Amino acid sequence: MDANFFSLSQAAAVQSGYPFRGTIEGAQDGGVIALQMKDVDPESGIAWAGALRTHLPGRKGPSWLQPGDLLFVAKGARFYAVVVDTPPMPSVCGPAFFHLRVQPGVAVEPAFLAWQINQPPFQRLLMQSAEGSGQLSIRRPVLEALPLAVPPMPQQRRIVALDRAARAERATLRRLIQNREQQLHALAEALSAASMRSQQTTRP
């Protein structure tokens, strides 16, 4: 497959998340969403509905999230990227993330970049470069230096379409498994209840 090879920093600008100090304080009347690790998932993306609303402290101008940006989870047991869809209101990401934005003029689909970051070869490089004892993390220079292989745009889009189809199939399979488990649990409960009734009716 034809591809161009360059570092991640050549494809995307990398910024740190908003520098909240300590726990992010929620506010029902907050005009900003502060995304945390609990709000993102490599399979389903960003769960905006449950995200925290807050007021931004300090005077630092935020880097607002825009559609097509990427969030890279830089701390924890797994490092991965998700693509930002349309935020429902002004939004930032917390310090557990790096905020990526494809560089102007670079022919890279954000969804393809997220896909490549989440694949085993990239994941192995990330785990080899992770630091920390209690909690693993990736430093910004490490992320920026990682090598990318980027095919022409039509091939990127085909890969993204295949990835979306695979994720949809996995979601369908999970729902089927969950439904089967619920059916089996219901059968077990019914058998247990029938057994209890039988014991009660046979007692002298």
C-alpha positions as CSV (number, residue, x, y, z in Angstrom):
1,M,0.0,0.0,0.0
2,D,1.3,3.4,-0.9
3,A,1.8,5.7,2.0
4,N,3.6,8.9,3.2
5,F,5.7,8.6,6.3
6,F,6.1,11.4,8.9
7,S,5.9,12.0,12.6
8,L,2.6,12.7,14.4
9,S,3.6,16.3,15.0
10,Q,3.9,16.9,11.3
11,A,0.3,15.7,10.8
12,A,-1.3,17.2,13.9
13,A,-0.8,20.0,16.4
14,V,-0.6,18.6,20.0
15,Q,-1.7,20.6,23.0
16,S,-2.2,19.7,26.6
17,G,-5.6,19.6,28.1
18,Y,-6.9,22.6,30.1
19,P,-4.8,22.9,33.3
20,F,-7.5,22.4,36.0
21,R,-5.9,22.2,39.4
22,G,-7.3,19.3,41.5
23,T,-10.8,18.2,41.2
24,I,-12.9,19.8,38.5
25,E,-15.9,21.6,40.2
26,G,-19.2,21.0,38.6
27,A,-21.8,23.8,38.2
28,Q,-25.3,23.3,36.9
29,D,-25.2,26.8,35.4
30,G,-21.7,26.3,34.0
31,G,-21.2,27.5,30.4
32,V,-18.4,25.0,29.6
33,I,-18.2,21.3,29.3
34,A,-15.0,19.8,30.8
35,L,-14.4,16.3,29.4
36,Q,-12.9,13.7,31.6
37,M,-11.7,10.2,31.0
38,K,-15.0,8.7,32.1
39,D,-16.7,10.6,29.2
40,V,-14.7,8.9,26.4
41,D,-14.6,5.4,25.0
42,P,-12.6,4.0,22.1
43,E,-15.7,2.2,20.7
44,S,-18.5,4.7,21.3
45,G,-16.6,8.0,21.3
46,I,-17.6,10.9,23.5
47,A,-20.6,10.7,25.9
48,W,-21.6,14.4,26.0
49,A,-24.8,13.8,27.9
50,G,-23.1,12.8,31.1
51,A,-20.2,15.2,30.9
52,L,-19.5,17.8,33.6
53,R,-20.5,21.4,33.2
54,T,-18.3,23.9,34.9
55,H,-16.8,27.4,35.0
56,L,-13.3,27.8,33.8
57,P,-11.0,29.1,36.5
58,G,-8.1,31.5,35.9
59,R,-7.4,33.7,32.9
60,K,-5.8,31.2,30.6
61,G,-7.5,31.2,27.2
62,P,-8.9,27.8,26.5
63,S,-8.3,25.7,23.4
64,W,-11.9,25.0,22.5
65,L,-12.7,21.6,21.1
66,Q,-13.9,21.6,17.5
67,P,-15.5,18.9,15.3
68,G,-12.7,16.8,13.8
69,D,-10.3,17.3,16.7
70,L,-8.9,14.3,18.5
71,L,-8.7,13.5,22.2
72,F,-5.8,11.3,23.1
73,V,-6.0,9.6,26.5
74,A,-2.5,10.1,27.9
75,K,-2.9,8.5,31.4
76,G,-4.0,5.2,32.7
77,A,-3.9,1.5,31.6
78,R,-4.7,2.2,28.0
79,F,-3.7,5.0,25.6
80,Y,-6.2,5.7,22.8
81,A,-7.7,8.5,20.6
82,V,-11.3,9.4,19.8
83,V,-12.6,11.9,17.3
84,V,-14.6,14.9,18.5
85,D,-18.0,15.3,16.9
86,T,-20.0,18.5,17.4
87,P,-19.8,19.7,21.0
88,P,-23.3,20.8,22.4
89,M,-21.7,23.9,24.0
90,P,-18.2,25.3,24.4
91,S,-16.0,22.4,25.6
92,V,-12.5,21.7,26.8
93,C,-10.7,18.5,27.8
94,G,-9.0,17.9,31.1
95,P,-5.3,17.4,31.8
96,A,-5.5,13.6,31.3
97,F,-5.8,14.3,27.6
98,F,-3.8,15.7,24.7
99,H,-5.8,17.7,22.3
100,L,-4.9,17.0,18.7
101,R,-5.8,19.0,15.6
102,V,-4.9,18.0,12.1
103,Q,-2.4,20.6,10.6
104,P,-3.8,22.8,7.8
105,G,-3.0,21.4,4.4
106,V,-2.2,17.9,5.7
107,A,-4.2,15.2,3.9
108,V,-5.1,13.2,6.9
109,E,-8.7,12.2,7.9
110,P,-9.1,12.7,11.7
111,A,-10.9,9.3,11.9
112,F,-8.0,7.6,10.1
113,L,-5.5,9.2,12.5
114,A,-7.5,8.0,15.5
115,W,-7.8,4.5,14.0
116,Q,-4.0,4.3,13.4
117,I,-3.2,5.4,17.0
118,N,-5.6,2.7,18.3
119,Q,-4.0,-0.1,16.3
120,P,-1.6,-2.7,17.9
121,P,1.6,-1.4,16.2
122,F,1.1,2.1,17.5
123,Q,-0.1,0.8,20.9
124,R,3.1,-1.3,21.3
125,L,5.2,1.9,20.7
126,L,3.1,3.8,23.2
127,M,3.4,1.1,25.9
128,Q,7.2,0.9,25.3
129,S,7.5,4.6,25.9
130,A,5.1,4.9,28.8
131,E,6.4,6.2,32.1
132,G,5.3,6.0,35.7
133,S,4.8,3.4,38.4
134,G,1.4,4.0,40.0
135,Q,-0.1,5.3,36.8
136,L,1.3,5.1,33.4
137,S,1.5,8.2,31.2
138,I,2.7,9.4,27.8
139,R,4.8,12.6,27.6
140,R,3.9,15.0,24.8
141,P,7.3,14.8,23.0
142,V,6.9,11.0,22.9
143,L,3.5,11.3,21.3
144,E,4.7,14.0,18.8
145,A,7.6,11.8,17.7
146,L,5.7,8.7,16.9
147,P,5.9,7.6,13.2
148,L,2.8,7.6,11.0
149,A,2.1,5.8,7.7
150,V,-0.6,7.7,5.9
151,P,-2.0,6.4,2.6
152,P,-3.8,8.5,0.0
153,M,-7.2,10.0,1.1
154,P,-9.4,7.4,-0.7
155,Q,-7.6,4.6,1.0
156,Q,-7.9,6.4,4.4
157,R,-11.7,6.7,3.9
158,R,-12.0,3.0,3.0
159,I,-10.2,2.1,6.2
160,V,-12.4,4.4,8.2
161,A,-15.5,2.9,6.7
162,L,-14.3,-0.6,7.5
163,D,-13.5,0.4,11.1
164,R,-17.0,1.9,11.5
165,A,-18.6,-1.2,10.2
166,A,-16.5,-3.4,12.5
167,R,-17.5,-1.2,15.5
168,A,-21.2,-1.4,14.6
169,E,-20.9,-5.2,14.3
170,R,-19.2,-5.4,17.7
171,A,-22.0,-3.2,19.3
172,T,-24.7,-5.5,17.8
173,L,-22.9,-8.6,19.0
174,R,-22.7,-7.1,22.5
175,R,-26.4,-6.3,22.6
176,L,-27.2,-9.9,21.4
177,I,-25.0,-11.3,24.2
178,Q,-26.6,-9.1,26.8
179,N,-30.1,-10.1,25.6
180,R,-29.2,-13.8,25.9
181,E,-27.7,-13.3,29.3
182,Q,-30.9,-11.5,30.5
183,Q,-33.0,-14.4,29.1
184,L,-30.9,-16.9,30.9
185,H,-31.0,-15.0,34.2
186,A,-34.8,-14.7,33.8
187,L,-35.0,-18.5,33.3
188,A,-32.8,-19.1,36.4
189,E,-35.0,-16.8,38.5
190,A,-38.1,-18.5,37.3
191,L,-36.7,-22.0,38.1
192,S,-35.6,-20.8,41.5
193,A,-39.0,-19.3,42.3
194,A,-40.7,-22.5,41.2
195,S,-38.4,-24.6,43.4
196,M,-39.2,-22.4,46.4
197,R,-43.0,-22.7,45.8
198,S,-42.7,-26.5,45.5
199,Q,-40.8,-26.7,48.8
200,Q,-43.5,-24.6,50.5
201,T,-46.4,-26.7,49.3
202,T,-44.7,-30.0,50.3
203,R,-44.0,-29.0,53.9
204,P,-46.1,-30.8,56.5
